Amino acid sequence: MGNDQRDNPIEPLAMNGGDGQYSYSQNSTLQKKGIECVKDLITEGIVENLETERFLSPSCQKKFSIADLGCAMGPNTFIAVQHIIDSVKLKFQSDGIDSDSTEFHVFFNDYVVNDFNTLFTSSPSDKEYYAAGVPGSFHNRLFPKASLDFFHSSYSLQWLSKLPKELVDKQSPAWNKGKVYYPSSAKEVVEAYRKQFGKDMESFLNARALEIVSGGLMALLIPTVQDPHCKCVITSVFDLLGSALMDLAGQGLVDEDKVDNFNLSIYIPSPDEIASLIENNGDFIIKKMDPLLAHQEIDPGTMVMHLRAGMESNIRENFGAEIVDQVFDKFKEKIEESAVLIDPTYKRTYGLFVLLKRKHY
């Protein structure tokens, strides 16, 4: 990261690459289950909503372009992409279109620091599509106008493009001293996160509206809670990371000022917030918005391994590589000592499946 979070809160940070013990590829089974849960919804959405008339025209270039935004390095992105292609072929077949003559182009997008080497070396050898990597933030434009037929993104939109600067402003009521997240913080902290998420979603939707073809589809899988202010398992677990860091600061192992200047760049929205932001954008029709089952019960060890796969680089950049193991060991202790994973009064996070259709220009 290099620079202080108060100037520009985040430089792009990647999931743990490779295929080692702490890698994302080895610690993303929870995300995989979510992707598998929405398979039927994606098939149904494509069969009912994909416009295929232009593919019947003799002059139409038989090309179907798909982008997975926030792809990380596999294997989940390959599962999602293949299922989208299978569903499009099913729709083509039902509409009398020869899918064998259609070329599928798939663009895998993530930050420039993503481990694209692992992504492409682990891609299926029998894939039925042309593949390309597109590095960059999906909060900005990534593709030419009207060039994509289908966008997909799962478990990515909760990551903010940047942190609100007031979180590290000692003069602000949203100064998040001694904490790294918002569940036990002042309401001003929650509001700062909420506003940043709203800005990010606005940018995301504006960019996709330009890049997708008229009538094109976008499938999103977003972790949500009924109310961002409620007592929730995942947000409370994130809060315990701050407690772990403060314990280490008390032992002189990390600098307390660094903890004060560190905040997690994640916001878990409510379904109502998502719907409102899409409606305010005005370029998309909500064709489907279905809550999935709440995320399953999970033990502290598995929880920490999954979170470490996504957060280790952030911890390393802010506090040093030599302290990483101690941070996550202390984090696990905090979760084990807490009742957060077993107390039924803590609300469960659940996935929200959203299918959007681009309005005609």
Secondary structure, 3 states (H helix, E strand, C coil): CCCCCCCCCCCCCCCCCCCCCCCCCCCCHHHHHHHHHCHHHHHHHHHHHCCCHHHHCCCCCCEEEEEEECCCCCCHHHHHHHHHHHHHHHHHHHCCCCHHHCEEEEEEEECCCCCHHHHHHCCCCCCCCEEEEEECCCCCCCCCCCCEEEEEEECCCCECCCCCHHHHCCCCCCCCCCCCCCCCCCHHHHHHHHHHHHHHHHHHHHHHHHHEEEEEEEEEEEEECCCCCCCEHHHHHHHHHHHHHHHHHHCCCCCHHHHHCCCCCECCCCHHHHHHHHHHHCCEEEEEEEEEEECCCCCHHHHHHHHHHHHHHHHHHHHCHHHHHHHHHHHHHHHHHCCCCCCCCCECCEEEEEEEEECCC
